[in-house]
Each structure stands twice: as structure tokens, then as C-alpha cells.
Amino acid sequence: MKTFLITLFFACFAWYNASAQLEKVIVEKYYVSDANDFTDTSGGIVPIGSTTYRIYIDLAPGSILKKIYGDVNHPFEIKSTEVFFNNILDGQTYAKEFLKARYTENTVALDSWLTLGQVAKKQGTKTYYGILKGQDDDGSFVGGVNNDGGSALIATGLLVNNDPSCGIPLTLADGIDTMTVTPFNWFETGVVDFATGNDSTIFGSLVPKKEFISSSFILSNSGVTGVNLDSNQIIIAQLTTKGDLSFKLNLELEQLVNGVPTIVKYVAKDTLLVDGEIFNPYLTYPQSCGCDDPDFLEYSSSFVCYLEGSCQTPIKIGCMDSMACNYDPAVNINVEELCCYPGFCADRNIEEVCPSLMGNNFDLNLYPNPTSGDITLNLISGNACNWNYEIYNNFGSVKLSGSFTTTQSELNVVLPLDLSNIDPGMYRLKVSNGDLSKYKLFIKL
């Protein structure tokens, strides 16, 4: 029994330790376009009210993001109910291809793209990375006076909308910071056409589209971390759309497992998992809410947030075998190793587990209680003997009686009692064997 519980503990701990490397996925509302942005035609029309989202992978310190991908078992999916915006003048499929200066032109900073950390080309000794606006402390070179005003040459510049849902305005924090480390060994497939170099997906401006679903997509490099190593939040996409965003992501990390750098894949679906793949519900958006407390039967690992009232049934672990001496009708998770029988109790002291087997003592249960129908008498005894039962009402009148017998091979008796001729009210059950008696109160509704 001890071996079973220890094994269960370490299995759960190993799963938690691995899953804890991917702490969450953050969807940041980066900007909401306004009427000024709508005036620009050089970069293409951005509908008023379009939201620019940034997706960050939040990793435990020390973990390294190596790849985002889609395969046959776990397609990579990004969708919206409306088309995605791509800047037709200088938009890019991959953010690492932007020149820093291009972010100051018209609506280039709202372009939809993919990346692994890097959001502009290296300039001198600095490489530009995405960072949450709330952690960006080096100001902004995007929007307002930094912007060229677009095709309408608006003097105050574009990208100045201060929508409260986006937090800090782009004119104060652009979500771009620098590091001295530059990722290398970039590899991409499944988005840009190999022969023509054209991108007709949601990350290119050739064909307006609402979704990208691929089972043969890869974007990888030598590995990246977040600008702030403690929070370790790494941008992988920027997406602008007026519709409702949804996605399913898969990614590959390098993390320490028992002190050894190890490649682990995290996927958005909990089906068709193979060795080295771990399901993580944070990789699906919108995130699913429900009972996220594993102490309740309604719990599911797919829930990443709590829904009020969703946790209803506390888990009770024990023995559900009615022939075991420690059978418990309240148990809802059966563990066979916990069941005890004379001669077999998984190396435990059966008299401690089932005190009813000591001497001529016995245990008595009634369920369900209260009941709107019949009720079940459950008696556990260590002796072979004859038993009598009687049901009394509040006035002491016997409303039902009977008898039964236990043998040494039948220690646990489950006896249904027909209450169809008994009126609703409170009753007392007496069970005796001539030497001992026990009583239980119950209510018929």
C-alpha cells in the first residue's frame, strides 16, 4: 500500500514539475485602432475598433523556447471571426525581418506576424525583443510624434488612441526592448511559399483571411528567453483583427529535467499524445473555465480558471467493494488497494482498518439519508449470527421489521429495505443480534 501511494505521489509530482515550466499564455491587448488610423491608405485600411493582440508564452525561469509548430496530431490554429489586418506597404510574415525605423511608418506597427522573441532586425549590438507594455521601461518610438501620420499626413501622428482596455498607450510604451543575445539558426516552413516567396496566409497581405490552420508548420531558432529572465515571457505573435480571436498553439521547450537539459513539447490537445508531449490547457484560447480544484469530481485538467459553482462533489477516496469489511457507501473514487478482507489487507492491521471485526462488535450504515424512496441497510460484522431489525416512528410504533443472517464468509451485508408503506417523517432503525444493539436515525421525505 505504501508503495502504491508513493508511486502515485511521484507520478503526480513529475507531471506537475514538467507542466510548471509552462506557467501560462498571456494575450495582451496591445492597441485598438481609431478614426485617425482609419485614414491611412498607404498601409491598407485598418477598420475602426480593430484590436491588436500580442501572444506571450510565460515560462518558468531557466526554460528556453525553441519552436512553435503544428503537426498531424496537433495542428497549429489561429482564427478570428473577421479577417486579420496586414500592412501592404511594409508588413512582414516574421517580425525578425522588420527594420526598427519601419515601425514609425503609417500602420506598420499593427501588422500581423509570427516570431520567437525577436521583433526587429539587429541594430549594432542590440537585438529587439517583444515585452509586455507593463514591463517596458524604456519609453516608445512607436505612435504619436514618432509616427509619420500615414497617407493623410496627420500632424500628431497615428496610433495615439488611449483605449483603457489596452492599459499603457503606445506613445508611452511600445512593448519593445533590447537584449545583447541574438537568436540564430532560424527555420520556417508551412507559411511562406518556398518557390515564390509569397505569403497568402493570415500573416501576409495578398489574400485577406480569417484563419490559419496547419499540420505542417514550423518556426524555430536556437532558443530564446524573455527580456526579463525572472518573468521569462516570450512573444510569439502579433495579430490585428476586428473579430473574436481564438487559437490552439503547440511549442517546444528546452528545460532542465533532473538537472539535464531536455526537449519537451507542449500541445493544446490532450489526445494522441506521444512520448515527450505534455498537454497544457493554457495553449488554447479563449481559455476554458470550470472546476479547477482537483479535490472535486467535476475537476478537469482542461480548465484554467474557476467558474463559480462548478465544483459540487468533493472527492472521497476509499473502498467501494460491498464485500470488503471497510466498504464505504460515501466513497466516489474507488482504490482497490484500500479494500480489506479477512486474510488480505495489503499488509495493514485489519483490526485497525475494520474495528468491526474485533470481538462481536459491528458497524451499521444507512443510505441514502434522507431518502425519498427506499433505503439500504449496510451491516459489517466479524461474527456469524442471526440479526433482527425494526423501524420505529416517533411514537415508538414498529412500522417495519425483519431478520437476516451473517456467516464468516459474508462479513458485509447490504440489505435494501422497502419503505413504500411508510409515510414521510423521521424514523429510528434498530439492529440487534441478541447481545448488541445499534440505532440509526433517518428521514423519509
Secondary structure, 3 states (H helix, E strand, C coil): CHHHHHHHHHHHHHHHHHHCCEEEEEEEEEEECCHHHHCCCCCCCCCCCCEEEEEEEEECCCCEEEEEEECCCCCEEEEECCCECCCCCCCCCEHHHCCHHHHHCCCHHHCCEECCCEEEEEECCEEEEECCHHHCCCCCCCCHHHCCCCCCCCCCCCCCCCCHHHCCCCCCCCCEEEECCCCCCCEEECCCCCCCCCCCCCCCCCCCCCEEEECCEEEEEEEECCCCCCCCEEEEEEEEECCCEEEECCEEEEEEECCEEEEEEEECCCCCCCCCEEECHHHEECCCEECCCCCECCCCCCCCEECCCCCCCECCEECCCCCCCCCCCCCCEECHHHCCECCECCCCCHHHHCHHHCCCCEEEEEECCCECCCEEEEEEECCCEEEEEEEECCCCCEEEEEEEEEECCECEEEEEECCCCCCCEEEEEEEECCCCEEEEEEEEC
